[in-house]
Amino acid sequence: MKTLEVLFLDELADMYDAEQRIVRALPKMAKAATCTDLQSAFRSHLKETEGHVTKLEMVFQDFGKKAKRQKCEATVGLLEEGGEIATDFKGSPAINAALICAAQKVEHYEIATYGCLHEWAGLLGHKKAAGLLKDILDQEKAADDSLTELARAGSNVEARDGETADSGEASKPSKGRSSTKRRQPVGR
């Protein structure tokens, strides 16, 4: 029977997979960024994300279950798109704005899912799990807010004005792939 607990555990396994994928993606995003503040933000969130993996294992334990991964197709698609963006905008003054956009798509997905998981854990009477999920949710919201501030503080302006974060000079177009190439929608 498909109960709220079954749905909860299904989504929890999805996020357990997502967080592990994000742990592998964040160092690549930090390397692709040209803004030192954005690099630091990605590295800082990496440490938080590693903690999220541990907290999710504790949530599974609170439900008397062994932690398991279920492929998170949404995160796979979002990270794939982020990788394409990083490639398409490499060497461009818009690289940091593009990376922030890609990262915020992931954050928004996580915020939506952790919001549901937090509420469901409470409804299911698992206060410890609900507290752990609220901690993760709060960190995801803070990461999203930090990305917004970084965008406002310069990345979006640099992209508009054609200047790179570190040099302040107009950037040359990247060789190879064109940044105007249309990406195929995820899942098609």
C-alpha positions, 0 to 999 in steps of 0.5 A: 500500500502506498502510504505517506511513509512509503512516499517519505522514504522514497523521496528521502532515498532520492535526496540521499542520491542527490546530495551525493551527486552534489558532493561530486559536482560542487568542486567542479563548479568551484573550479569553473568559477572565476570569482573567488567569492563564488569559489568560496561559496561552492567550497563552503556549501560542499562541507555543508552538503557532506553534512547533509549526507550524514544527516540523511543517514540519521533520518533513515536510522530514525525510521529504522531503515538502512540508508539507500540511494534511489537515482534522483533524475531531477538532480541528474538533469540539473547537474548535467545542465550545469555542466553544459552551462560551465562548458558553454560559458567557459572564458566568458564574462557570464560564467559566474552568472551562469554558474549561480543560475545553475546552482540556484536551480539545484537549491530550489529543487532541494528547498522544495523537497526538503520542505515536504520531507520536513513536514511529512516527518513531523506528520509521521511523528518523527520529531528527530528526523523533522529537526534534522530535515529542518536543519538541512532546509535552513542551510539550503535556503541560506545557500540560495540567499548567498548565491543571490547576494553574489549575483547582485554584488557583481556576477550579473553586472560583470556578465552584462558589462563583459568584464571578468571577475578577476581581471576587470577586462573585457573577456575574449570569446571562448574557443570551441563550443559557442555559447549561443548553442541551444541546449536540448531540454533535459529528458528528451 
